[in-house]
Amino acid sequence: MLKISAKFDGGNIEVIDAADPANILLKLPKDNAADFRQWFYFRVQGAAYRDLVMRFTNITESAYPHAWQDYQAVCSYDRVNWFRVPTELENGVLSISHTPLSNSVYYAYFEPYSYEQHLNLIGEAQGSGLCHVDDLGSTVQGRDMNLLTIGNQAASDLKIWVIARQHPGETMAEWFIEGFLNRLLDSQDPTARALLDRATFYVVPNMNPDGSVLGNLRTNAAGANLNREWLNPTMEYSPEVYVVREKMREIGVDLFLDIHGDEAIPFVFVAGTEGVPSYNKRIADLESRFKTAFQTACPDFQDEHGYDKDEIGKANLSMATAYVGETFHCLAYTLEMPFIDNHNWPDDDFGWNGQRSLRMGEAILSPILDVLPHLRAE
């Protein structure tokens, strides 16, 4: 007999009918306090050598219904090694077809990054001897908001901020942070050493711990989309943004990166601050320099496909990149990675995944080093 469960960190699914393995009916669940639907993560037991067909019946109600075209779900037996499985969209129903080789198997929207991994990442960073961990406050449900500080914290140092996973279902963002920290904390890496000679890094690996544990796509435990809270965050509704924003105001920002995943666009790209009132030639030149260096460092990155650029003065300042770029008159970017695959460098077995996100986190140190001498206005 089949059993489908999701009562674990990041798990989320709604089961309609699991009596027939060839016609399992499922629904995408909502975020716990909002109407966003897209993330799923569940376990099937009693599955060995059964021809499973799992059908999601409410795809048209999802936050990004157009994003399911060419999508392939991810699967794992051990929650360490994940691979893509055949997935088909037809007549508004998404079907995953798979014959597991083991009795217990997991399926997810994208390769998960658990809260335990998050805590281990912080512990390992601190263990390097180069990283100081601070508590900024607590989430809506009381989880810790931690800031990782790496560098000498000299008054003359450039202040580099990197945050990730405002949208908890975009787990590739924390995989990115893992790679970023691995390289930055490598005392034998010459790029990392050159960066830390002139800059201090302030890193928030997970802006939304509650949403991550709850299996939400975009919101925190109170239903707040954190990337729309930067103008007027509150301790009741969006404490995660409030405490980070206050620390930024205390320390200052010379470069800001906000790491995300995009459900529909099958490329890696960045979105800048073209629409903020203070946008000028200095920032435009920094953007161009950063993107050129990033393309050299990492062929997975491209600058042809992405979001439409805002007209000057039309940016949404409640979003992190626009708010920080305008407030601190600094180079600020949102980095987006795909849920599906990078169409420039496709991989039929794995698509875009955790390891590719991790490698991108390592690679981004090079463009940061390239723009470092130019970040502050003369």
C-alpha positions in Angstrom: 0.0 0.0 0.0 1.3 3.4 -0.9 1.8 6.1 1.7 2.4 9.8 0.8 3.7 12.1 3.5 5.2 15.6 3.9 5.5 16.1 7.6 9.1 17.1 7.5 11.3 20.2 7.1 10.2 21.9 3.9 7.6 19.3 3.0 4.3 20.3 1.5 1.7 18.4 -0.5 -2.1 17.9 -0.6 -3.2 14.3 -1.4 -6.6 13.8 -3.0 -6.4 10.1 -3.9 -3.5 7.6 -3.7 -5.4 4.3 -4.0 -4.2 3.7 -7.6 -0.4 4.0 -8.2 -1.0 4.7 -11.8 -3.4 7.6 -11.1 -2.3 9.4 -7.9 -4.1 12.7 -7.6 -2.4 15.6 -5.8 -2.8 19.3 -5.3 -0.2 22.1 -5.0 -0.7 23.4 -1.4 -0.8 27.1 -0.6 1.8 28.9 1.5 0.7 28.7 5.1 -0.7 32.2 5.3 -0.9 33.3 1.7 -2.4 32.2 -1.7 0.9 31.4 -3.5 1.1 27.8 -4.8 4.1 26.3 -6.6 6.4 24.5 -4.2 5.9 20.8 -3.4 8.1 18.3 -1.6 6.8 14.9 -0.5 7.8 11.3 0.2 6.2 8.1 -1.3 6.6 4.8 0.5 5.7 1.3 -0.7 6.8 2.5 -4.2 9.5 0.0 -5.3 9.1 -1.1 -8.9 5.6 0.4 -9.2 4.8 2.5 -12.3 3.8 5.7 -10.5 1.9 8.4 -12.2 1.3 11.4 -10.0 -1.0 14.1 -11.3 -1.3 17.7 -10.0 -4.8 18.8 -10.7 -4.7 22.5 -9.8 -1.7 23.7 -11.8 -3.8 26.5 -13.3 -4.1 27.9 -9.8 -0.4 28.1 -9.2 1.5 31.3 -8.8 3.3 30.8 -12.2 1.1 28.5 -14.3 3.2 29.3 -17.4 6.3 28.0 -15.7 5.4 24.3 -15.9 6.1 24.1 -19.7 9.3 22.0 -20.1 9.5 21.5 -16.3 10.9 18.3 -14.9 10.4 17.4 -11.2 13.4 16.3 -9.1 13.6 13.0 -7.3 15.9 11.4 -4.7 16.2 8.2 -2.7 18.5 9.6 0.0 17.8 13.4 -0.1 21.4 13.9 -1.0 21.5 12.9 -4.7 18.7 14.4 -6.8 17.9 13.8 -10.4 15.2 14.8 -12.9 12.2 12.5 -13.7 9.8 12.6 -16.7 7.2 15.3 -16.2 4.5 16.3 -18.6 2.0 19.1 -18.8 -1.2 18.3 -20.7 -4.7 19.9 -20.6 -3.9 21.8 -17.4 -2.6 18.8 -15.5 1.0 18.2 -14.6 2.0 14.5 -14.4 5.1 12.9 -13.0 5.8 9.4 -14.3 8.4 7.3 -12.5 9.2 3.7 -11.5 11.2 3.9 -8.3 14.0 1.3 -7.6 13.5 1.6 -3.9 10.6 1.5 -1.5 11.1 5.1 -0.2 11.4 8.0 -2.6 11.2 11.8 -2.5 9.9 14.2 -5.1 10.3 18.0 -5.0 9.9 21.1 -7.1 13.6 21.8 -6.8 16.5 20.3 -4.9 15.7 21.2 -1.2 18.0 23.0 1.2 16.9 22.1 4.7 16.9 24.1 7.9 19.4 21.6 9.3 21.7 22.2 6.3 21.3 26.0 7.0 22.4 25.6 10.6 25.3 23.3 9.6 26.4 25.9 7.0 26.5 28.6 9.7 28.4 26.3 12.0 31.0 25.3 9.4 31.5 29.0 8.4 32.1 29.9 12.1 34.5 26.9 12.4 36.7 28.3 9.7 38.0 30.9 12.1 37.4 33.7 9.6 33.7 34.2 10.2 31.8 35.9 13.1 28.2 34.9 13.6 25.8 37.5 15.1 22.1 37.2 16.1 20.0 40.0 14.6 16.7 38.9 16.1 14.0 36.4 15.5 11.5 35.4 12.8 7.7 35.4 13.3 7.9 31.9 14.7 11.0 32.6 16.8 13.7 31.2 14.6 17.1 32.9 14.6 18.1 35.6 12.1 21.8 35.2 11.8 24.4 37.5 10.1 27.7 36.1 9.0 30.5 38.7 9.0 33.7 37.8 7.2 36.7 40.2 7.1 38.6 42.7 9.2 35.7 45.1 9.8 38.1 48.0 9.4 36.5 51.4 9.0 38.1 51.8 5.5 36.8 48.4 4.3 34.3 48.2 1.5 31.0 46.8 2.8 29.7 43.9 0.7 26.2 42.5 1.5 24.8 39.2 0.2 21.4 38.0 1.2 19.5 34.9 -0.1 16.2 33.1 0.0 13.8 35.9 0.7 11.5 33.5 -1.2 11.9 30.2 0.7 11.0 28.0 -2.2 13.9 29.3 -4.2 16.3 26.9 -2.6 19.0 27.3 -5.2 19.7 30.6 -3.5 21.1 28.9 -0.4 23.0 26.4 -2.5 24.6 29.5 -4.0 25.5 30.9 -0.6 27.1 27.6 0.3 29.4 27.8 -2.7 30.1 31.5 -2.1 31.1 30.9 1.6 33.2 27.8 0.7 35.4 29.9 -1.6 35.4 33.1 0.4 36.5 31.2 3.6 39.2 29.3 1.7 42.5 30.9 3.0 44.4 29.3 0.1 42.2 31.0 -2.5 44.0 34.1 -3.9 40.7 35.8 -5.0 39.2 35.4 -1.5 42.4 36.7 0.1 42.5 39.7 -2.2 38.8 40.5 -1.5 39.2 40.2 2.3 42.2 42.5 2.2 40.0 45.4 1.2 36.4 44.4 2.0 34.2 43.0 4.8 31.4 40.7 3.8 28.0 40.6 5.5 26.0 37.5 4.6 22.5 36.5 5.5 22.3 32.9 4.1 18.5 32.6 4.6 16.2 35.6 5.0 13.1 33.4 5.5 13.8 30.5 7.9 10.1 30.1 8.8 8.9 29.9 5.2 11.7 27.4 4.4 10.6 25.0 7.2 6.9 25.4 6.4 7.4 24.5 2.7 6.3 27.9 1.4 7.0 29.2 -2.0 7.2 33.0 -1.4 6.1 34.1 2.0 7.1 34.1 5.7 4.9 32.6 8.5 2.8 35.8 8.6 2.1 35.7 4.9 4.5 38.5 4.0 6.4 38.5 0.7 9.6 39.7 2.1 10.8 41.1 -1.2 8.0 43.6 -1.1 8.6 44.8 2.5 11.8 46.9 2.3 10.2 50.3 2.4 8.1 49.7 5.5 8.9 46.5 7.3 7.5 45.8 10.8 8.5 43.6 13.6 5.0 42.0 13.6 4.7 41.2 9.9 8.2 41.2 8.4 10.8 41.2 11.2 13.2 39.4 9.0 13.6 42.4 6.7 13.3 44.9 9.6 16.3 43.5 11.5 18.5 43.2 8.4 17.6 46.7 7.1 18.5 48.2 10.5 21.9 46.5 10.5 22.5 47.8 6.9 21.8 51.3 8.1 24.2 50.9 10.9 27.1 49.5 8.8 26.5 50.9 5.3 26.5 49.2 1.9 28.9 49.5 -1.0 27.7 46.4 -3.0 24.5 44.4 -2.5 23.5 41.1 -4.0 20.1 39.5 -3.5 20.0 35.8 -4.6 16.8 34.3 -6.1 15.4 31.7 -8.5 13.0 32.4 -11.4 10.3 29.9 -12.1 9.9 30.5 -15.8 13.0 32.0 -17.4 15.5 29.2 -18.3 18.6 31.3 -17.9 20.9 32.9 -15.2 20.7 36.6 -15.2 20.8 39.8 -13.0 18.3 42.6 -12.5 19.8 46.0 -11.5 18.6 49.4 -10.4 17.9 51.2 -13.7 14.5 52.4 -12.4 15.5 54.1 -9.2 15.6 57.9 -9.1 19.3 58.2 -8.4 20.4 55.8 -11.2 23.3 57.4 -13.0 26.3 56.8 -15.3 28.5 55.7 -12.5 26.1 52.9 -11.5 25.6 51.9 -15.1 29.3 51.6 -15.7 29.7 49.5 -12.6 26.8 47.2 -13.8 28.5 46.8 -17.1 31.8 46.0 -15.6 30.3 43.5 -13.2 28.4 41.7 -15.9 31.4 41.5 -18.3 33.6 40.0 -15.5 30.8 37.6 -14.5 30.4 36.2 -18.0 34.2 35.6 -18.1 34.2 33.9 -14.7 31.1 31.7 -15.3 29.7 30.8 -18.7 26.4 29.8 -17.1 25.8 33.6 -16.7 24.4 35.6 -19.6 23.0 39.1 -20.2 20.7 38.6 -23.2 17.6 37.2 -21.4 16.0 38.5 -18.2 13.5 41.0 -16.9 12.5 44.2 -18.7 14.4 47.2 -17.3 12.4 49.8 -15.4 12.3 53.4 -16.6 14.1 55.8 -14.3 11.9 56.7 -11.4 9.5 53.7 -12.0 11.3 51.1 -9.8 9.4 49.4 -7.0 11.3 50.6 -3.9 9.7 48.1 -1.7 11.9 45.5 -3.3 15.3 44.8 -1.8 17.6 45.6 -4.7 15.8 48.9 -5.6 15.6 50.0 -2.0 19.2 49.3 -1.2 20.5 50.7 -4.4 18.6 53.9 -3.9 19.2 54.3 -0.2 23.0 53.7 -0.4 23.6 54.9 -4.0 25.5 51.6 -4.5 25.8 48.8 -7.1 22.9 46.5 -6.3 21.8 43.4 -8.2 19.2 40.7 -7.9 20.6 37.4 -9.2 18.2 34.9 -10.7 18.8 31.2 -11.4 16.4 28.9 -13.2 14.1 26.2 -11.7 14.1 24.4 -15.1 17.5 24.5 -16.7 19.9 26.9 -18.2 19.1 26.7 -21.9 22.6 27.9 -22.8 24.2 24.8 -21.1 21.4 22.2 -20.7 21.8 19.0 -18.7 19.1 16.4 -19.4 19.8 14.4 -16.2 20.0 17.1 -13.6 18.8 20.4 -15.2 19.8 23.3 -13.0 20.5 22.0 -9.6 22.1 22.6 -6.2 25.7 21.9 -7.4 25.4 24.2 -10.3 24.1 26.9 -8.0 26.9 26.3 -5.6 29.5 26.6 -8.4 27.9 29.9 -9.4 28.3 31.1 -5.8 32.0 30.3 -6.0 32.4 32.1 -9.4 30.8 35.4 -8.3 33.8 36.3 -6.2 35.7 37.1 -9.5 33.3 39.9 -10.7 33.2 41.3 -7.1 37.0 41.5 -7.1 36.9 43.2 -10.5 34.5 46.0 -9.5 36.0 46.4 -6.0 38.3 49.3 -6.7 35.5 51.3 -8.4 32.6 50.8 -5.9 33.0 54.1 -4.1 32.5 57.4 -5.9 35.5 59.6 -6.3 
